[in-house]
Amino acid sequence: MTGYQQVITNQIYHNQIIVFSEPTIGAVGIDRNGYECVNPTCKGVIVRDVAEVSTNRRRRLSLDEYLKRQNIPGISGIDTRALIKKLRKTGTIKGSIIDPVKDVEHAFDQLRAIVLTNQQVNQVSTPKPYPNPDNGKNVVVVDLGLKYGILRQLSQRHCNVTVLPYSATADNIFSLDPDGVIISTGPGSPDDIPTEVIEMIKTVQKSIPLFAIGLGHEAFAIANGCHINQLFSEHHGSNHPILSVITDEIMYASQGQGFTVNPQSVDRNRLIVTHYDMIDHSIQGLRHRDYPAFSCQFFPDSSPGPKEATELFDEFIEMMNREVN
């Protein structure tokens, strides 16, 4: 019912059509504080019904107005739950939103001919570094498809942030003398992550506190010898129960996950599994035994969704403080 703005503007959905299972979408409109990127790059939005009326005081636009401004196709009147059941049987498939008046066979021919890119990170990462200044810890964020929720959490902790493109080398990072490094979320398959990103993580994790999220988590796992499997039934939504192994507590957090770390590939002498998904027991967090580095598969920035996972940012700040001391 809420959080659809953050989902639509999340760059992990680059080049994807988003299907919402909630029957009615749009009731809270679009507000200024819910953007996860300036220019969303999803390819379409499918809903059952669109709410035309909103009493939300923070509403600036309706969902329909926003999609039109961003030139994102949208369609309603679809049995979205039937569509989702189909996707759960088939896995991810190609799709297109078309005008049924036109030549449908031609549209199918075009869809079959489309070759999907594997350069998603390159397409969504910032081309140049930029700052998000403050007076606290000096943090470098490597942008694989950055959610602005990460920057908001760092701003709340007064971090002085520099965002670097995915192609940043370890030397680029060291030259900024950071107290810590975050590897951001991003779209696409971990198999397509450039090898220079993996090599950068291998070098940086030895010297500087490192926190990797989403696709960054998968890159961190690969850098430490793990293998990644594709999930047949992906995890999407803001209410996934996650077990913290260290505290034996359950938190709820947002997920947007199509891949998972193969548990048999985790070197237990090198890595500790810190979090599990309570539904399918997939690995949701890792920590290095020897270096000040850890990661999570879920979104800890509460954009959208529950706020208890934001404690991982506090843990990151504490890790930077320990390393300085």
ZASE-137720 format. One line per field, with one value per residue (C-alpha): residue number from 0; z negated, x, y negated. Coordinates in steps of 0.25 Angstrom, whole numbers, m for minus. Layout:
% residues N
seq = (NUM;...)
Z = (Z;...)
X = (X;...)
Y = (Y;...)
This chain:
% residues 325
seq = (0;1;2;3;4;5;6;7;8;9;10;11;12;13;14;15;16;17;18;19;20;21;22;23;24;25;26;27;28;29;30;31;32;33;34;35;36;37;38;39;40;41;42;43;44;45;46;47;48;49;50;51;52;53;54;55;56;57;58;59;60;61;62;63;64;65;66;67;68;69;70;71;72;73;74;75;76;77;78;79;80;81;82;83;84;85;86;87;88;89;90;91;92;93;94;95;96;97;98;99;100;101;102;103;104;105;106;107;108;109;110;111;112;113;114;115;116;117;118;119;120;121;122;123;124;125;126;127;128;129;130;131;132;133;134;135;136;137;138;139;140;141;142;143;144;145;146;147;148;149;150;151;152;153;154;155;156;157;158;159;160;161;162;163;164;165;166;167;168;169;170;171;172;173;174;175;176;177;178;179;180;181;182;183;184;185;186;187;188;189;190;191;192;193;194;195;196;197;198;199;200;201;202;203;204;205;206;207;208;209;210;211;212;213;214;215;216;217;218;219;220;221;222;223;224;225;226;227;228;229;230;231;232;233;234;235;236;237;238;239;240;241;242;243;244;245;246;247;248;249;250;251;252;253;254;255;256;257;258;259;260;261;262;263;264;265;266;267;268;269;270;271;272;273;274;275;276;277;278;279;280;281;282;283;284;285;286;287;288;289;290;291;292;293;294;295;296;297;298;299;300;301;302;303;304;305;306;307;308;309;310;311;312;313;314;315;316;317;318;319;320;321;322;323;324)
Z = (0;m3;2;17;19;13;21;35;33;28;38;35;44;56;69;62;62;47;44;30;23;14;21;20;22;22;9;3;16;18;8;8;m2;5;16;17;30;38;52;50;60;59;72;67;55;55;44;42;38;37;26;31;18;7;m6;m9;m13;m7;6;18;30;33;37;51;52;47;57;69;65;65;78;71;77;67;68;59;59;59;50;44;34;46;53;41;39;54;51;39;48;60;53;59;73;84;84;92;90;103;110;113;125;132;138;127;134;138;124;120;131;126;111;116;123;112;106;91;87;76;74;64;53;64;68;55;47;46;57;48;33;25;10;0;m11;m26;m38;m43;m38;m24;m16;m2;5;18;26;33;34;21;13;7;m6;m8;m7;m16;m27;m26;m26;m39;m45;m40;m31;m20;m8;6;16;26;39;39;47;35;32;18;20;24;10;2;8;1;m12;m17;m30;m24;m10;m6;6;11;16;31;42;50;48;39;50;58;47;54;48;44;34;28;28;21;10;8;6;m2;m12;m18;m22;m23;m30;m19;m18;m6;m3;8;20;12;2;14;19;5;4;18;13;2;9;9;21;24;28;35;27;35;27;24;11;12;2;m11;m21;m21;m34;m36;m48;m54;m58;m67;m76;m73;m69;m58;m49;m38;m26;m11;m1;14;17;29;25;12;6;7;m7;m4;3;m10;m16;m31;m34;m27;m28;m38;m34;m42;m36;m30;m24;m33;m21;m12;m21;m10;m15;m17;m24;m25;m33;m31;m42;m40;m34;m38;m27;m27;m17;m16;m5;m10;m10;m23;m20;m23;m9;m9;m21;m35;m42;m51;m41;m41;m53;m43;m40;m55;m54;m43;m50;m63;m54;m48;m62;m67;m55;m58;m73)
X = (0;12;26;23;30;43;41;39;51;60;71;72;59;67;61;50;35;30;17;10;2;m5;m19;m19;m6;m5;m13;m2;3;17;25;38;45;42;52;63;68;66;62;56;60;50;42;28;18;7;m5;m19;m25;m20;m24;m28;m31;m21;m22;m7;m2;12;6;12;8;m2;5;m1;5;18;19;15;26;36;31;29;18;8;m4;m16;m28;m18;m20;m7;m7;m10;2;11;6;11;24;26;25;33;43;47;42;43;30;25;13;7;m6;m15;m20;m7;m1;1;9;19;20;23;34;40;40;46;57;61;75;75;88;97;103;93;103;111;97;93;105;109;119;127;130;121;121;110;117;116;126;126;133;139;132;133;121;124;112;107;93;92;79;78;73;87;92;80;85;99;94;86;100;107;116;124;121;128;121;130;126;127;140;147;160;166;176;165;158;171;174;162;167;153;149;140;135;121;118;104;93;91;84;87;94;106;112;113;120;133;145;152;141;144;159;156;148;159;169;161;155;168;171;158;144;135;120;114;99;90;99;110;108;109;121;127;124;130;143;144;142;127;118;105;92;80;67;56;46;51;50;43;35;37;33;43;47;62;69;81;90;98;87;76;66;57;56;47;54;52;58;60;67;69;82;87;100;102;104;113;123;125;138;135;150;149;134;123;108;102;87;78;64;54;45;55;68;76;88;85;98;113;125;139;147;160;156;147;137;122;111;96;87;74;72;76;73;57;54;43;40;43;54;60;70;76;85;95;99;101;110;117;120;125;134;140;142;149;158;162;164)
Y = (0;m9;m9;m8;m21;m16;m3;m10;m19;m8;m5;10;10;4;9;17;16;16;23;19;30;20;18;3;m5;m20;m24;m32;m39;m43;m52;m59;m50;m37;m37;m26;m33;m45;m38;m24;m14;m3;0;1;2;12;11;16;2;m12;m21;m34;m41;m43;m51;m50;m63;m61;m57;m65;m57;m45;m32;m34;m48;m44;m32;m41;m52;m41;m35;m21;m13;m8;1;4;14;26;38;36;47;57;51;52;67;69;62;71;84;79;70;56;55;44;35;23;13;11;4;16;9;10;22;32;42;31;27;42;43;30;36;49;41;33;36;31;24;29;15;11;6;m2;m9;m13;m17;m31;m35;m45;m46;m55;m59;m59;m67;m68;m68;m54;m42;m42;m31;m27;m20;m12;m14;m1;m6;m14;m16;m30;m23;m20;m34;m38;m29;m34;m48;m45;m41;m53;m46;m53;m45;m44;m36;m29;m22;m6;m7;m13;m6;m3;m15;m24;m21;m21;m35;m41;m36;m30;m25;m15;m10;m5;3;0;8;9;16;29;42;43;51;38;30;25;32;19;17;31;27;14;21;31;19;9;19;22;7;m1;3;8;9;16;16;24;26;20;32;42;35;36;51;54;46;55;68;71;75;69;76;70;71;77;69;55;48;34;26;19;29;40;47;48;55;48;60;52;46;57;46;45;32;29;22;19;28;28;40;49;56;63;67;82;87;99;89;80;82;83;80;67;62;63;64;53;53;63;61;68;72;80;79;72;65;50;45;48;43;45;52;45;31;20;23;28;29;31;35;28;12;7;m8;m7;m12;m7;1;5;m3;7;11;m3;2;7;m7;m9;3;m2;m15;m8;0;m12;m18;m5;m5;m20;m17)
